[in-house]
Amino acid sequence: MTGLDQRGDEVTADEPGGPRDEYVHTRTEGSLGLNCPHGAPEVTLFTPLVVRVTMRFVIVGAGRVGLRTARALEESGHDVVLIERESTKVERARAEGYEVIEGDGTDEDVLRSADLERADALGALTGDLSVNFVACMVAKHYGCRTVLRIDEEYREEIYRKYASDVDEVIYPERLGAIVAKNALLGGDIRAVADVAQHLQLVELTVTDESPMRGYTLSELEFPADAELLAFGKAGTALTIPDMDQSMEAGDRLAVLADFERLGEVRQLVVGEAQPVPGGA
């Protein structure tokens, strides 16, 4: 049996006459060895390496959202190819060093030229919902994970219609607005994510001014359309709530709430009377 020692040099161990499954794998000091039941010395086969998995992504749309997404993926070591039909955007993306296919993101031949068969996921990130949806449907046929961009002005029923056909729907404007909102709100309330068009996941920190400080979670009465999802004592991670725990300054609560109820929720937990504006 041939393997590599910790220096990378090849070593050989004579295999006894017994079956191969009599060799027992053991991990010693960060390396993988073999303990032979027939008394042969342990042989180090290799030193484990940290393996980075490189994924391949297709991004339809080389606008601001598409380029920023491509940049983030490439900085993480992944392969990215962009598809864009506007020549000025194509030139700009190529000037920044990206692989770009000039063409219509709804054209299956154009999408196939991006090697969809090998792609792990496709992000349809143009400002045109129809283009995004068609691109996702083609990619889905090739087994890709699909992410569809939808803009703020679309109604809830439109969101639901498309959300059932793709793996994930994103609102870039809302994601950017969440960052701005957190900066404006300060450290006692942090918007985590928009779960649906009217639902937001927020993390609130109990303050000395909180009317619920000293009370248990079971005594906390949120308004309708608001629910406690997780709780963490100051300096600890969030976990499933234990309703017998009391709330003290510095404790954190993760709450899912309708935008219109965030002001009431904040007043209960943080203690500030000012309302939280609905929507991002």
C-alpha positions in Angstrom: 0.0 0.0 0.0 1.5 3.4 -1.0 0.9 6.7 0.7 2.5 10.0 1.6 4.2 10.8 4.9 3.8 14.2 6.6 6.7 15.7 4.4 4.9 14.5 1.3 7.4 11.7 0.6 6.0 8.4 -0.8 6.0 5.5 1.7 5.0 1.9 1.2 3.5 -0.6 3.6 3.4 -4.3 2.6 -0.2 -5.4 2.7 -0.8 -8.7 4.6 -2.8 -11.5 3.2 -5.9 -10.5 5.2 -8.8 -8.6 3.6 -8.5 -4.8 3.0 -11.3 -4.0 5.4 -9.1 -5.2 8.4 -7.2 -1.9 8.2 -8.7 0.7 10.6 -8.4 4.4 9.8 -7.1 6.5 12.7 -6.4 10.2 12.9 -3.3 11.0 14.8 -1.8 14.5 15.3 -3.7 16.0 12.4 -2.9 13.2 9.9 -4.7 10.0 8.8 -3.0 6.7 9.5 -3.6 3.0 9.3 -3.4 0.6 12.2 -2.7 -2.9 10.8 -4.1 -5.7 12.9 -1.2 -7.9 11.8 1.3 -5.8 13.6 2.7 -3.8 10.7 3.7 -0.2 11.7 1.2 2.6 11.3 1.6 4.4 8.0 0.6 8.0 7.5 -1.3 8.3 4.3 -1.6 12.1 4.1 -1.8 15.3 6.1 -5.4 16.7 5.8 -5.7 19.9 3.9 -8.3 22.6 4.1 -10.1 22.4 0.7 -11.9 25.4 -0.7 -14.8 24.6 -2.8 -15.1 26.8 -5.9 -18.6 27.2 -7.2 -19.7 28.6 -10.6 -22.4 31.3 -10.8 -24.2 32.9 -13.7 -25.4 36.5 -13.1 -27.9 38.0 -15.6 -27.6 41.7 -15.5 -24.4 43.8 -15.2 -25.9 46.8 -13.5 -25.0 47.9 -10.0 -26.7 45.0 -8.3 -25.2 42.4 -10.7 -21.7 43.8 -10.6 -21.6 44.1 -6.8 -22.8 40.6 -6.5 -20.2 39.3 -8.9 -17.5 41.1 -7.0 -18.5 39.6 -3.7 -18.6 36.1 -5.2 -15.2 36.5 -6.9 -13.7 37.9 -3.7 -14.8 34.6 -2.1 -12.9 32.6 -4.7 -15.8 31.6 -6.9 -16.2 31.6 -10.7 -18.6 34.2 -12.1 -19.9 34.9 -15.6 -22.1 37.8 -16.4 -24.8 38.1 -19.1 -25.7 41.6 -20.3 -27.4 42.9 -23.4 -26.5 46.6 -23.1 -23.1 47.2 -24.8 -22.1 50.0 -22.4 -22.6 47.8 -19.4 -20.8 45.0 -21.1 -17.8 47.2 -21.8 -17.7 48.5 -18.2 -17.9 45.0 -16.7 -15.1 43.7 -19.0 -13.0 46.7 -18.1 -13.3 45.6 -14.5 -12.0 42.2 -15.5 -15.2 40.2 -15.5 -16.1 37.5 -18.0 -19.2 38.8 -19.8 -21.4 37.3 -22.4 -23.2 40.0 -24.5 -26.8 38.9 -25.2 -30.3 38.6 -24.0 -30.8 36.9 -20.7 -34.1 35.4 -21.8 -32.5 33.6 -24.8 -31.8 29.9 -23.9 -28.9 29.7 -26.4 -27.2 32.8 -24.7 -27.8 31.2 -21.3 -26.4 27.9 -22.4 -23.3 29.6 -23.7 -22.6 30.5 -20.0 -22.3 26.7 -19.4 -25.4 26.3 -17.3 -24.8 22.6 -17.1 -21.8 23.3 -14.8 -23.3 26.3 -13.0 -24.3 25.9 -9.3 -26.7 28.8 -9.4 -28.1 31.7 -11.5 -29.0 35.1 -10.2 -31.4 37.0 -12.4 -30.6 40.6 -11.2 -31.8 42.9 -13.9 -34.4 45.6 -13.3 -36.8 43.8 -15.5 -39.0 41.2 -13.7 -40.0 39.5 -16.9 -36.4 39.0 -18.0 -35.5 37.7 -14.5 -38.3 35.2 -14.4 -37.6 33.7 -17.8 -33.9 33.4 -17.1 -34.7 31.6 -13.8 -37.1 29.2 -15.5 -34.4 28.2 -18.1 -31.8 27.8 -15.4 -34.2 25.7 -13.3 -34.5 23.4 -16.2 -30.7 22.8 -16.1 -30.8 22.1 -12.4 -29.4 25.5 -11.1 -30.4 27.1 -7.9 -32.4 30.3 -8.9 -32.4 33.7 -7.3 -34.8 36.3 -8.7 -34.7 40.1 -8.2 -38.0 41.8 -7.6 -38.4 45.5 -7.1 -40.3 47.3 -4.3 -43.2 48.4 -6.3 -44.6 45.0 -7.1 -47.6 43.9 -5.0 -47.7 41.0 -2.6 -49.7 38.8 -5.0 -47.0 39.3 -7.7 -44.3 38.3 -5.2 -46.2 35.1 -4.2 -46.7 34.2 -7.8 -43.0 34.3 -8.6 -41.7 33.1 -5.3 -43.3 29.7 -5.7 -41.3 29.0 -8.9 -37.8 30.1 -7.8 -35.5 29.2 -4.9 -35.3 32.7 -3.5 -36.6 36.2 -4.2 -34.6 39.2 -3.2 -35.4 42.9 -2.8 -32.1 44.8 -3.4 -33.6 48.2 -2.5 -34.9 46.8 0.8 -31.6 45.1 1.7 -29.8 48.4 1.2 -32.5 50.3 3.1 -32.1 47.9 6.1 -28.4 48.9 6.4 -29.4 52.6 6.4 -32.2 52.0 8.8 -29.9 50.2 11.3 -27.5 53.2 11.2 -30.3 55.6 11.9 -32.0 53.5 14.6 -28.8 53.0 16.6 -27.7 49.9 18.6 -30.9 49.0 20.5 -32.8 47.7 17.4 -31.3 46.0 14.4 -33.3 45.0 11.3 -32.1 41.6 10.3 -34.2 40.7 7.2 -37.4 41.3 5.3 -39.1 38.0 5.5 -42.1 39.0 3.3 -43.4 42.3 1.9 -44.9 43.3 5.3 -42.9 41.2 7.7 -39.5 42.1 9.2 -37.2 40.1 11.5 -35.6 42.5 14.0 -33.2 42.1 17.0 -33.9 44.3 20.0 -31.8 45.0 23.0 -33.4 45.5 26.4 -32.5 48.8 28.0 -32.7 50.3 31.5 -35.7 52.2 30.3 -37.6 49.1 29.1 -41.0 48.8 30.8 -40.5 45.0 30.7 -37.1 44.9 32.4 -37.2 42.5 35.3 -40.3 40.6 33.9 -40.1 37.1 32.5 -40.6 36.3 28.8 -44.0 34.7 29.7 -45.2 38.1 30.9 -44.2 39.8 27.7 -47.4 40.5 25.7 -46.6 41.5 22.1 -49.3 43.0 19.9 -51.0 41.0 17.2 -48.8 40.2 14.2 -45.6 40.0 16.3 -43.9 36.9 17.7 -40.8 36.2 19.7 -38.5 33.8 17.9 -35.3 33.7 20.0 -33.8 35.2 23.2 -30.2 35.6 24.5 -28.9 36.9 27.8 -26.4 39.7 27.6 -23.1 38.4 26.1 -24.6 35.0 25.0 -25.9 33.7 21.7 -29.6 33.7 20.8 -31.4 30.5 21.5 -35.0 29.1 21.7 -36.7 31.2 24.3 -37.2 29.8 27.8 -40.3 31.6 28.9 -39.2 31.5 32.6 -36.2 33.7 31.9 -36.3 37.3 33.0 -35.4 40.2 30.8 -32.5 42.5 32.0 -30.6 45.3 30.4 -28.4 44.0 27.6 -30.5 40.9 26.8 -31.5 40.5 23.2 -34.8 39.4 21.6 -35.3 38.3 18.0 -38.8 39.2 16.9 -40.8 38.7 13.7 -43.3 41.5 13.3 -45.5 43.3 10.8 -44.0 46.6 9.9 -47.0 48.4 11.4 -46.3 46.8 14.8 -42.6 47.5 15.1 -43.2 50.8 17.0 -45.2 49.0 19.7 -42.7 46.2 19.9 -39.8 48.6 20.3 -41.6 50.5 23.0 -42.1 47.4 25.0 -38.6 46.0 24.7 -36.4 49.1 24.3 -38.6 51.6 26.1 -38.6 54.4 23.6 -41.8 56.0 22.7 -40.9 57.0 19.1 -42.4 54.8 16.5 -40.4 52.7 14.1 -41.3 53.6 10.5 -42.8 50.7 8.5 -41.1 49.4 5.5 -37.5 49.8 4.4 
